Amino acid sequence: MNFKFSLFFIFLFNLAFSQVGSININVYNDFSKKPIPATVKISGTETQFSGEGNVVINDLPSGNYTFEISAAGFESNSLNDITIVPNQNLTFSIGLSQKAADIETVLITRKAYKTTAESPVSLRNITSEEIQKNAGANRDVSKAILSFPGVGSTSTFRNDLFIRGGASSENKFYIDGIEVPIINHFQTQGATGGPRGIITVDFLKDVDFYSGAFPASRNGVISSLFEFNLKQARKDKIGYKAVVGLDDLQLMADGPLSKDQSWSGLFSVRKSNLQILFKAIGLPFLPSYYDSQFKVSKKFKSGDELYFIGLGAIDQFKFNLDADPTLSNLTILDRLPIAPQWNYTVGAGYRHLVENGNWLFTMSRNMLDNKATKYFRNIETPENLLSDYQSQEMENKIRVDRNFTFANIKMSAGTNYNFSKYNNRSFLKSVSQNAFQLDNYQSDISLSQYGFYLQGSRSFANGKVNVSGGFRADGSSYSELTNNPLEQFSPRIALQYKFAERFAFNFNTGIYYQLPAYTALGFQSENVLINKQFLKYIKNSQAVAGFEYNGKDNLRITAETYYKKYKNYPFSLRNQISLANIGADFGVVGIEPVDSRGFGETYGFELLVQKRTLNNFYGIAAYTFGKSQFSNASGDLIPSSWDSRHILSITAGKYFGKNWNIGAKFRLQSGLPETPYNLDRSQLVNIWNISNGPVQDFTQLNQQRGNLVQQLDVRVEKKWIFSKWQFTTYIDVINIYGANNPSNLPVVNLDRDTNGNGVIINPTAPQNQQVYSLITGEQDKLTTLPYFGFIFEF
């Protein structure tokens, strides 16, 4: 009797204090979005769980899991690297693709990696857990994407991604079907890069990253597409998470918002500590920021869903005048403006399930307010004012998407309408290739953008062949050159042939268009939109082909080759260079006279070997050979600023006992083309007093090469799991051994007297002939950035 009582007591003790959690897995038809009966198996075990559209697994010991999901008549799929947290009920949704109707004999295999009929090539998927444990990413999506092929970057502290040789302005971002133009703090207006991501990685389920084969439902994509898929809030109760890091402080909450659990929400606020870190390591600029993000959703009994999302940021900036007056620090202080920003995106979506497919209605509004002020030598007097830039971009968007089947063909169709406003009130002094420039103008423009698409796919030969074809057409009210959608007719076709059990040949080709940035569309001179008579949609024609191998134990190997041909690219009339060469720095791209004479091409080869977590080990190895060329003033193709011939990335990690996780990422990138300085022209007093630094000689555009950069990042993480909460500490060291600066250009600044003024060599000469004495030095090595933090989950 005492023995039985002891066993009963032990059972109650374990139930009350065991480190367990639970998970709900909602399984639906990926095309129609309707729930389907499914079976879930925990990878590495034979235990199975079943449910009618929702599979519940209770009492799971805390840890990382992969769940294999299957359903009759559907291809199997998986949820990878799901972290079960004690005392939490997690909810995940996963779509399964329907098998071809004519398949008679099917080999049951688990689909560990995502592909679609529309995008059989150039589609990568990364989960939230993979982002968080990616060494050097510091929980930032853009930095984690650097592990994949075709992705290059310009420095360790910015998210200026160039994909397959295209500029960072060519990237597009969506969150749950709603376009989000800005995902980085201090974003470069007219491009997409910035030093720090805004999106809360803890709210992500996963990210679909397209480097080609873009779906017809997305307009304005010519280089890459990021589809951020948010997770569902937990259902049992409100949960909390706090991240206390060296770089920021973040608070999060998620859970049900109504008694029947039909309403739920995700909420996050974050405050920067980056200015403290940068001051401690002696950097001359101190950025700080705030951001927030939310999603509120309502699930109806019919399966319909209504949701609201929002994210926004406030960015502030000041100089660290106490930094050591090294040549590099003085140069940065001279060149950087004070550039505060704020931005937001809010939107709503409604998904309505019908007998044949579903409808998705979305509407959103986004806004950017960007300012930049610069004084000569940072002395704030009226005569020293070099730039006073004030600009706003506002967009209101409506989209309607419809999925349905017709004669065994999966079809999708839709339309979109955007109403945009752009204003700019600026005073700008600058130095162009051959002259001084003074732009003092006010610009207010309003324009509409509109488009529609149709795409279909079907399987043949017992599912061995998948074919997809479609088109979209886009127009804008900006001018007669852009208002006819048929002028931007964008066809595309994709093919997948599974010629062996685990092998497939994949192919895609298409034409894609993008409207130039508002900064170029809205530039005025003497109250005239002088670019209006020249600017067209940028045209990009692409072809991608490759082979794919899906092996055992979560192994995937792909080899792809690509070719991209550009036409109608904006071209600077002042500097006689394509705007495809700029955009990877603080500032603004496109506020100048441009036309559409630019053209270019990029091509290359990519190899990817990927292994998702199995037996506590994970890894990615990627290699890219690429060439990127754009036209110069003479109409010849020359290497672009993104012409990195070789990129190698190796990312690996392992889970150890007692909840340790150690990962590393090594990246090697060959030097990027650089344009040399014209030092003779730069040292002229009249030039330097406006440029605040050396000016480039664009007659020698990209005729030099920067340094080869090899960088090692390391991340160490340790978890402590308690009965009702979890504590994690991590350290993420970026550039652990101090790699070379990517730039091979000299650091150039004034030779200064004891008062800090520039020394003039010939003070008695006429003013327009006076020259400064300049001093030059080598670029500093890249700074090692150590990040560490503590994560509390309840």
C-alpha positions in Angstrom: 0.0 0.0 0.0 2.8 2.4 0.9 4.6 1.5 -2.4 1.5 2.4 -4.4 1.1 5.7 -2.5 4.7 6.5 -3.2 4.2 6.0 -6.9 1.1 8.1 -6.9 3.0 10.9 -5.1 5.8 10.8 -7.6 3.3 11.0 -10.4 1.7 14.1 -8.9 5.1 15.7 -8.2 6.2 15.1 -11.8 2.9 16.5 -13.2 3.2 19.6 -11.1 6.9 20.3 -11.5 7.9 18.6 -14.7 9.4 20.7 -17.5 6.7 20.1 -20.1 4.7 22.1 -22.6 2.2 21.4 -25.4 1.6 22.2 -29.0 -1.5 22.6 -31.3 -0.7 21.9 -35.0 -3.4 23.2 -37.3 -3.2 21.3 -40.7 -4.8 22.7 -43.8 -4.8 22.4 -47.6 -2.1 24.8 -48.6 -4.0 25.9 -51.7 -7.6 26.2 -50.4 -6.6 26.9 -46.8 -9.3 24.5 -45.5 -8.6 22.2 -42.5 -7.9 18.6 -43.3 -7.6 15.4 -41.1 -4.0 14.7 -40.4 -1.5 12.6 -38.5 1.6 14.1 -36.7 4.7 12.1 -35.8 7.5 13.3 -33.6 10.7 12.9 -35.6 12.9 10.1 -34.2 10.0 8.3 -32.5 7.2 6.1 -33.6 4.6 7.9 -31.6 1.7 9.4 -33.7 -1.1 11.8 -32.9 -4.2 12.5 -35.1 -6.8 15.2 -35.4 -9.5 16.7 -37.6 -7.6 19.8 -38.8 -6.0 20.3 -35.4 -3.6 17.9 -33.7 -2.9 18.4 -30.0 0.2 17.0 -28.3 0.3 17.4 -24.6 3.0 16.9 -21.9 6.1 17.3 -24.2 9.3 17.6 -22.3 11.0 21.0 -23.0 13.4 21.0 -25.9 13.7 21.2 -29.7 11.5 19.0 -31.9 10.7 18.3 -35.5 7.2 17.2 -36.3 6.3 15.2 -39.4 2.8 15.9 -40.7 0.9 13.6 -43.2 -2.6 13.4 -44.5 -4.3 11.1 -47.0 -4.0 12.5 -50.5 -1.4 15.1 -49.6 2.4 15.4 -49.7 4.0 15.1 -46.2 5.6 18.1 -44.6 7.3 19.0 -41.4 7.7 21.7 -38.8 11.4 22.0 -38.1 13.2 23.1 -34.9 10.2 23.9 -32.8 11.2 24.9 -29.3 8.8 23.6 -26.6 8.8 25.9 -23.6 7.6 24.8 -20.2 4.1 25.7 -19.2 3.3 27.0 -22.7 0.7 25.9 -25.2 2.1 26.7 -28.6 0.1 26.9 -31.9 1.5 26.4 -35.3 -0.2 26.1 -38.7 1.1 24.1 -41.7 -0.2 23.7 -45.2 0.1 20.4 -47.1 0.1 20.3 -50.9 -2.4 18.0 -52.6 -0.9 15.1 -54.6 -1.5 14.8 -58.3 -4.8 13.2 -59.0 -3.4 10.6 -61.4 -0.7 9.2 -59.0 -1.2 5.5 -58.5 1.8 4.4 -56.5 3.4 6.9 -54.1 6.6 6.7 -52.2 6.0 8.3 -48.8 8.7 10.8 -48.1 8.8 13.8 -45.8 9.2 17.2 -47.4 11.8 18.9 -45.3 12.4 21.9 -47.7 9.8 24.1 -49.3 9.2 24.4 -53.0 6.2 25.4 -55.1 5.0 24.8 -58.6 5.4 28.5 -59.3 8.9 28.6 -57.7 10.7 25.3 -58.1 14.0 27.1 -58.1 15.5 30.0 -56.0 13.1 29.5 -53.0 14.7 29.0 -49.6 12.9 28.8 -46.3 14.3 29.6 -42.9 12.5 29.1 -39.6 12.4 31.4 -36.6 14.6 29.0 -34.6 17.2 28.8 -37.4 17.4 32.6 -37.4 17.8 32.9 -33.7 20.6 30.4 -33.5 22.4 31.7 -36.7 25.8 32.8 -35.6 26.5 36.5 -36.3 22.9 37.2 -37.1 22.1 38.5 -33.6 18.5 37.6 -34.1 18.2 39.6 -37.3 16.6 38.0 -40.4 18.6 39.9 -43.0 21.9 38.7 -41.5 20.7 35.1 -41.2 19.9 35.1 -45.0 23.6 35.6 -45.6 24.0 31.9 -45.1 22.2 31.2 -48.4 23.7 31.3 -51.9 23.5 34.4 -54.1 23.4 36.8 -51.1 26.1 39.4 -50.7 26.6 42.2 -48.2 28.8 45.4 -47.9 29.8 45.4 -44.2 29.3 43.7 -40.9 27.0 46.3 -39.3 24.5 47.0 -42.1 21.8 45.0 -43.9 22.5 46.1 -47.4 21.8 42.9 -49.2 22.5 42.5 -52.9 21.0 39.4 -54.4 22.4 37.8 -57.5 24.2 41.0 -58.4 21.2 43.4 -58.1 21.1 46.5 -56.0 19.5 46.6 -52.5 16.7 48.8 -53.9 15.4 45.7 -55.8 14.2 43.8 -52.7 10.6 43.5 -51.5 9.1 42.5 -48.2 5.6 41.1 -47.1 4.3 40.1 -43.7 1.3 37.8 -43.9 0.4 39.1 -47.4 0.8 42.8 -46.5 3.6 44.7 -48.1 6.0 46.3 -45.7 8.4 48.7 -47.5 10.7 49.3 -44.5 12.2 46.5 -42.4 15.4 48.2 -41.2 16.2 51.1 -38.9 17.9 54.1 -40.5 16.9 52.7 -43.9 18.5 54.3 -46.9 15.7 56.1 -48.7 15.4 54.9 -52.3 17.0 51.5 -51.3 16.2 48.9 -48.6 19.3 48.6 -46.4 20.0 49.8 -42.9 22.1 48.8 -39.8 19.4 46.9 -37.8 16.2 45.0 -38.6 12.8 46.0 -37.2 10.9 42.8 -37.4 10.5 40.8 -34.2 12.1 37.4 -35.0 10.2 35.8 -32.0 6.9 36.4 -33.8 8.0 34.6 -37.0 7.0 31.1 -37.9 9.4 31.2 -40.9 10.5 33.2 -43.8 10.2 32.3 -47.5 13.2 33.9 -49.4 12.9 34.1 -53.2 16.0 35.1 -55.2 14.2 34.4 -58.5 11.1 32.7 -59.9 8.9 35.3 -58.2 5.1 34.5 -57.9 2.8 36.6 -60.1 0.9 37.8 -57.0 3.8 40.1 -56.0 4.4 43.3 -58.0 7.6 45.3 -58.2 10.0 42.4 -57.4 13.1 42.2 -59.6 15.9 40.9 -57.3 14.5 39.2 -54.2 11.2 38.7 -52.3 10.9 38.1 -48.5 7.6 36.6 -47.3 7.5 36.8 -43.5 5.0 34.3 -42.0 3.9 35.2 -38.5 3.3 32.5 -35.9 0.0 32.0 -34.1 -0.4 33.2 -30.6 -0.6 30.6 -27.8 -4.1 29.5 -26.8 -3.9 28.7 -23.2 -3.1 32.1 -21.6 -1.1 35.2 -22.1 2.6 34.4 -22.3 5.5 36.8 -21.8 9.0 37.1 -23.1 11.8 39.6 -22.3 15.1 40.0 -24.0 17.7 42.0 -22.1 20.6 42.5 -24.5 23.7 44.6 -24.9 22.2 46.1 -28.0 18.5 46.5 -27.0 15.8 45.7 -24.5 12.6 44.0 -25.8 9.3 43.0 -24.2 6.8 40.7 -25.8 3.4 39.1 -25.0 1.1 36.7 -26.9 -2.0 34.8 -26.1 -5.8 34.7 -26.3 -7.8 38.0 -26.1 -11.2 36.5 -25.6 -12.7 33.7 -23.5 -13.5 31.5 -26.5 -9.9 32.0 -27.7 -11.2 33.1 -31.1 -9.3 36.4 -30.7 -5.6 36.4 -30.1 -2.7 38.7 -30.3 1.1 39.2 -30.5 2.6 42.4 -29.1 6.2 43.7 -28.9 8.1 46.8 -27.9 11.9 47.4 -28.1 14.3 50.1 -27.0 17.8 50.4 -28.3 21.0 50.1 -26.2 23.1 50.3 -29.3 24.4 53.8 -28.5 25.8 52.5 -25.3 27.7 49.7 -27.1 29.0 52.0 -29.8 30.2 54.6 -27.3 32.0 51.9 -25.3 33.9 50.6 -28.3 34.8 54.1 -29.4 32.7 54.5 -32.6 32.1 58.2 -33.6 28.3 57.8 -34.2 25.6 56.8 -31.7 22.4 55.5 -33.2 19.4 54.7 -31.1 15.9 53.5 -31.9 12.5 52.4 -30.7 10.2 50.0 -32.4 7.0 48.0 -31.9 5.0 45.3 -33.7 1.6 43.7 -33.2 -0.8 41.2 -34.8 -4.4 40.8 -33.6 -6.4 38.0 -35.3 -9.9 36.6 -35.1 -10.7 33.0 -36.1 -14.3 32.3 -37.1 -15.9 28.9 -36.8 -16.3 28.8 -40.6 -12.5 28.8 -40.9 -12.4 32.4 -42.0 -9.8 34.7 -40.4 -9.6 38.5 -39.8 -6.3 39.9 -38.8 -4.6 43.3 -38.1 -0.9 43.9 -38.2 1.3 46.8 -37.5 5.0 47.7 -37.0 6.8 51.0 -36.7 10.1 52.6 -35.6 11.6 55.8 -34.4 15.3 56.3 -35.2 17.5 58.9 -33.6 21.1 59.8 -34.2 23.9 61.8 -32.7 27.7 62.1 -32.9 30.2 60.8 -30.3 32.5 63.8 -30.1 34.5 62.1 -27.4 35.7 59.3 -29.8 39.4 59.1 -30.4 40.3 61.6 -33.1 41.7 59.0 -35.4 41.7 59.6 -39.2 38.9 57.2 -39.7 36.7 58.7 -36.9 37.3 62.2 -38.1 36.3 61.2 -41.6 33.1 59.6 -40.5 32.2 62.7 -38.4 32.8 64.9 -41.4 30.7 62.9 -43.8 27.7 61.6 -41.8 24.6 63.8 -41.5 22.3 63.9 -38.5 19.5 61.7 -39.9 16.4 61.0 -37.7 13.6 58.9 -39.2 10.3 57.4 -38.2 8.1 55.0 -40.1 5.1 52.7 -39.7 3.0 50.1 -41.6 -0.5 49.1 -40.5 -2.8 46.8 -42.3 -5.7 44.4 -42.2 -6.5 41.1 -43.9 -9.6 38.9 -44.3 -9.3 35.4 -45.6 -12.7 33.9 -46.7 -12.9 30.2 -47.4 -15.3 29.1 -50.1 -16.2 25.8 -51.7 -13.6 26.1 -54.4 -10.6 27.8 -52.8 -10.5 31.1 -50.9 -10.4 34.8 -51.1 -7.9 37.1 -49.4 -8.6 40.8 -49.0 -5.9 43.1 -47.6 -5.5 46.8 -47.1 -2.7 48.7 -45.6 -1.0 52.1 -45.1 2.7 52.8 -44.7 4.6 56.0 -44.1 8.2 57.1 -43.9 9.4 60.5 -42.6 13.1 61.0 -43.3 15.3 64.0 -42.4 19.0 64.8 -42.8 20.9 67.8 -41.7 24.6 68.5 -42.3 26.9 71.5 -41.5 30.5 72.0 -42.6 32.7 70.6 -39.9 29.4 70.1 -37.9 29.5 73.8 -36.9 25.8 74.7 -36.9 25.8 78.2 -38.3 23.7 79.3 -41.3 26.7 79.9 -43.6 27.9 76.3 -42.9 24.6 74.6 -43.8 25.2 72.0 -46.5 22.0 70.1 -46.4 18.6 70.3 -44.9 16.6 67.4 -46.2 13.0 66.7 -45.3 10.9 64.1 -47.2 7.9 61.9 -46.6 6.5 58.9 -48.5 2.9 57.7 -47.9 1.2 54.7 -49.5 -2.4 53.3 -49.2 -2.8 49.8 -50.7 -5.6 47.4 -51.5 -5.2 43.9 -52.7 -7.6 41.1 -53.7 -6.3 37.5 -54.2 -8.3 34.5 -55.2 -7.3 30.8 -55.3 -9.4 28.3 -57.1 -9.3 25.1 -59.2 -10.4 24.8 -62.8 -10.2 21.6 -64.8 -7.5 20.1 -62.5 -5.5 23.3 -62.7 -4.7 25.2 -59.5 -5.3 28.8 -60.3 -4.6 32.1 -58.6 -5.7 35.6 -59.7 -5.9 39.0 -58.2 -5.5 42.7 -58.5 -3.9 45.5 -56.5 -4.3 49.3 -56.3 -1.9 51.7 -54.5 -2.4 55.5 -54.0 0.8 57.2 -53.0 2.0 60.7 -52.0 5.5 61.9 -51.9 6.8 65.3 -50.7 10.2 66.8 -50.4 11.3 70.2 -49.0 15.0 70.4 -49.2 18.1 72.6 -49.4 21.0 70.6 -50.7 24.6 71.6 -51.7 26.6 68.9 -53.5 29.5 68.3 -55.8 28.8 66.3 -59.0 31.3 65.0 -61.6 31.8 68.4 -63.2 30.1 71.1 -61.2 28.7 72.4 -57.9 25.0 71.8 -57.4 22.4 73.6 -55.3 19.0 72.1 -55.1 16.5 74.1 -53.2 13.0 72.8 -54.0 9.6 71.7 -52.8 8.0 68.7 -54.4 4.5 67.3 -53.9 3.3 64.4 -56.1 0.4 62.0 -55.9 0.2 58.9 -58.1 -1.6 55.6 -58.5 -0.2 52.2 -59.2 -2.4 49.3 -60.3 -1.9 45.8 -61.5 -3.5 42.4 -62.0 -2.3 38.8 -62.4 -3.3 35.3 -63.3 -1.2 32.1 -62.6 -1.9 28.4 -62.9 -0.2 25.1 -62.3 -0.8 21.4 -63.0 1.0 18.1 -62.5 1.5 15.5 -65.2 3.0 12.0 -65.6 2.0 10.7 -62.2 3.3 13.8 -60.5 6.7 13.6 -62.0 6.2 16.8 -64.0 4.9 20.1 -62.6 4.2 23.0 -64.9 3.2 26.5 -63.9 2.6 29.6 -66.1 1.2 33.0 -65.6 1.5 36.7 -66.0 0.9 40.1 -64.4 0.6 43.6 -65.7 1.4 46.8 -63.9 0.9 50.5 -64.5 1.2 53.9 -62.8 -0.4 57.3 -63.3 3.0 58.9 -63.0 3.4 59.6 -66.8 2.5 58.5 -70.3 5.5 56.2 -70.1 4.2 54.3 -67.2 0.4 54.4 -67.4 -0.3 51.5 -69.8 -0.2 48.1 -67.9 0.3 46.3 -71.2 3.6 48.0 -71.6 4.7 46.2 -68.4 3.2 42.8 -69.4 5.1 40.3 -67.3 4.8 36.6 -68.3 6.5 33.7 -66.5 6.7 29.9 -66.7 8.2 27.3 -64.4 8.9 23.5 -64.8 9.9 20.7 -62.5 10.8 17.3 -63.7 11.4 14.6 -61.1 13.5 12.2 -63.1 14.5 9.9 -60.2 13.4 9.1 -56.7 15.3 12.0 -55.1 16.4 14.0 -58.0 14.6 16.8 -59.9 15.4 19.3 -62.7 13.9 22.7 -62.1 13.5 25.7 -64.5 12.0 29.1 -64.5 12.0 32.1 -66.8 10.1 35.4 -66.6 10.0 39.2 -67.1 9.7 41.4 -64.1 9.1 45.2 -63.6 9.7 47.8 -60.9 8.7 51.4 -60.7 11.7 53.7 -59.9 12.0 55.1 -56.3 9.8 58.1 -55.3 13.0 60.1 -54.7 13.7 60.0 -58.5 10.0 60.3 -59.5 9.5 63.4 -57.4 12.7 65.3 -58.0 12.1 68.9 -59.1 14.1 71.6 -60.7 12.6 75.1 -61.2 9.2 73.7 -60.2 9.3 71.1 -62.9 9.4 67.3 -62.5 12.3 67.0 -64.9 12.6 63.2 -64.7 8.9 62.7 -65.6 9.6 62.8 -69.4 12.3 60.1 -69.1 11.6 57.5 -66.4 10.1 54.1 -67.3 9.6 50.9 -65.3 12.8 49.0 -64.7 12.7 45.8 -66.7 14.4 42.6 -65.7 14.3 39.4 -67.7 15.5 36.3 -65.9 16.1 32.6 -66.5 17.1 30.1 -63.8 17.8 26.4 -64.2 19.2 23.8 -61.8 19.2 20.4 -60.2 17.9 19.4 -56.8 18.7 16.3 -54.6 16.7 15.6 -51.5 18.6 12.9 -49.5 18.0 11.1 -46.3 18.4 12.7 -42.9 17.2 16.2 -43.9 19.9 16.6 -46.5 19.3 18.9 -49.5 21.7 19.7 -52.3 20.9 22.2 -55.1 22.9 23.6 -58.0 21.5 26.5 -60.0 22.6 28.8 -62.7 21.0 32.2 -63.4 21.0 35.0 -66.0 19.4 38.4 -65.4 19.1 41.2 -68.1 18.2 44.7 -67.0 16.8 47.5 -69.2 15.5 51.1 -68.4 17.6 51.4 -65.3 17.7 55.0 -63.8 20.9 56.7 -64.9 22.5 59.8 -63.2 22.8 62.7 -65.6 25.1 64.6 -63.3 27.6 61.8 -62.5 27.0 59.7 -65.6 26.6 56.5 -63.6 23.8 53.9 -63.3 21.9 54.1 -60.0 22.4 50.4 -59.8 25.8 51.2 -58.3 24.7 53.1 -55.2 22.5 52.6 -52.2 24.7 50.8 -49.6 25.3 53.7 -47.3 23.5 56.2 -45.1 21.7 58.8 -47.2 19.3 59.0 -50.0 19.3 57.5 -53.5 17.7 59.2 -56.5 17.3 62.9 -55.6 18.9 64.1 -58.9 18.2 64.4 -62.6 18.0 60.8 -64.1 16.7 59.1 -67.2 16.2 55.5 -68.1 19.1 54.8 -70.4 20.8 52.3 -68.0 21.1 48.6 -68.8 23.0 45.7 -67.4 23.3 42.0 -66.8 24.2 39.6 -64.1 24.8 35.8 -64.3 26.3 33.1 -62.1 26.3 29.7 -60.6 25.2 28.7 -57.0 25.7 25.6 -55.0 23.8 24.8 -51.7 24.3 21.9 -49.3 21.8 22.1 -46.4 21.1 19.8 -43.4 18.3 20.7 -41.1 18.6 19.7 -37.4 19.0 16.0 -37.0 20.8 14.2 -34.2 21.4 17.7 -32.7 23.5 18.9 -35.7 22.6 21.4 -38.4 24.6 23.1 -41.2 24.5 25.1 -44.4 27.3 25.4 -47.0 26.8 27.8 -49.9 29.0 28.9 -52.8 28.2 31.5 -55.4 30.2 32.6 -58.5 28.6 35.6 -60.0 29.2 38.5 -62.3 27.3 41.8 -62.3 27.7 44.5 -65.0 25.9 47.7 -65.7 26.4 50.4 -68.4 28.6 53.4 -68.0 28.5 56.8 -69.7 29.8 55.4 -72.9 27.2 52.6 -73.0 29.7 49.9 -72.2 29.1 47.2 -69.6 31.5 47.4 -66.7 31.5 45.7 -63.3 28.9 47.0 -61.0 29.4 47.9 -57.3 27.9 44.5 -56.5 30.2 42.4 -58.7 31.4 40.0 -56.0 32.8 37.1 -58.1 33.0 34.6 -55.2 30.9 34.2 -52.1 31.4 31.3 -49.7 29.4 30.8 -46.6 29.6 27.9 -44.1 27.1 27.8 -41.2 27.0 25.0 -38.6 26.0 24.3 -35.1 25.2 21.6 -32.6 23.1 21.1 -29.6 25.0 19.6 -26.6 23.9 18.2 -23.3 22.4 20.4 -20.6 20.8 22.6 -23.2 24.0 24.1 -24.7 24.0 25.2 -28.3 27.2 26.4 -30.1 27.2 27.7 -33.7 29.6 29.3 -36.1 29.4 31.0 -39.5 32.4 31.7 -41.8 31.9 33.9 -44.8 34.4 34.7 -47.6 33.6 37.4 -50.1 35.9 38.6 -52.9 36.5 42.4 -53.2 33.8 44.6 -54.6 34.5 47.1 -57.4 35.3 50.6 -56.2 35.7 54.0 -57.9 38.9 55.8 -57.0 39.1 59.3 -55.6 40.1 62.4 -57.6 42.5 63.8 -55.0 43.6 66.8 -57.1 40.0 68.0 -57.4 39.1 67.0 -53.8 41.7 69.2 -52.2 40.3 72.4 -53.8 39.0 74.4 -50.9 35.7 75.2 -52.8 35.2 71.5 -53.4 36.1 70.2 -49.9 34.0 72.8 -48.1 30.9 71.3 -49.7 31.8 67.6 -50.1 33.3 67.4 -46.6 35.5 64.7 -48.0 37.2 63.3 -51.1 35.1 63.1 -54.3 35.1 60.1 -56.6 36.3 60.1 -60.2 33.4 58.6 -62.0 35.3 58.6 -65.3 37.1 55.6 -63.7 33.8 54.0 -62.4 34.5 50.8 -60.5 38.0 50.4 -61.9 39.5 49.3 -58.6 38.7 46.4 -56.3 38.2 46.3 -52.6 39.7 43.8 -50.2 38.8 40.2 -49.9 36.9 39.8 -46.7 36.8 36.6 -44.6 34.8 36.8 -41.4 34.1 34.4 -38.6 31.1 34.7 -36.3 30.4 32.6 -33.2 27.3 32.2 -31.1 27.1 30.3 -27.7 23.7 29.8 -26.0 22.7 28.1 -22.8 19.2 27.4 -21.5 18.0 26.7 -18.0 14.5 25.1 -17.9 12.3 25.5 -14.8 8.9 24.1 -14.1 7.0 27.2 -15.4 9.5 29.3 -17.2 12.8 29.2 -19.2 15.9 31.3 -19.0 18.4 31.6 -21.9 21.7 33.5 -22.1 23.7 34.0 -25.2 26.8 35.6 -26.6 27.0 36.4 -30.3 30.4 37.7 -31.5 30.5 39.2 -35.0 33.8 39.3 -36.9 35.7 37.5 -34.1 39.2 38.0 -35.4 38.8 41.5 -36.9 38.6 41.0 -40.7 39.9 43.5 -43.3 37.7 46.5 -44.2 35.9 45.7 -47.5 37.1 49.0 -48.9 40.6 49.4 -50.3 40.2 53.1 -50.8 42.5 55.3 -48.7 41.1 57.3 -45.7 41.5 60.9 -46.7 41.1 64.0 -44.5 42.4 67.5 -43.9 45.8 68.3 -42.5 44.6 70.4 -39.5 46.2 73.1 -37.5 46.1 73.4 -33.7 42.5 74.8 -33.9 41.3 72.0 -36.0 41.1 74.0 -39.2 42.3 72.7 -42.5 45.7 73.9 -43.6 45.7 75.8 -46.9 48.8 75.3 -48.9 48.5 78.5 -51.0 46.5 81.0 -48.9 47.5 84.0 -51.1 46.1 82.4 -54.3 42.6 83.3 -55.6 39.9 81.5 -53.7 38.9 79.2 -56.5 42.5 78.1 -56.8 43.3 77.5 -53.1 44.0 73.9 -52.0 44.0 72.1 -48.7 46.9 70.0 -47.5 45.5 66.4 -47.3 46.6 63.4 -45.3 45.8 59.8 -46.2 45.9 56.5 -44.4 44.7 53.0 -44.6 41.2 51.8 -43.7 40.8 50.4 -40.2 40.0 46.8 -39.8 36.4 45.9 -39.2 35.4 46.2 -35.6 34.6 43.1 -33.6 31.1 43.4 -32.3 30.3 41.4 -29.2 26.6 41.0 -28.4 25.2 39.2 -25.4 21.9 39.0 -23.7 19.4 37.2 -21.5 16.0 35.9 -22.5 13.2 35.2 -20.0 10.1 33.2 -21.2 7.0 32.6 -19.1 
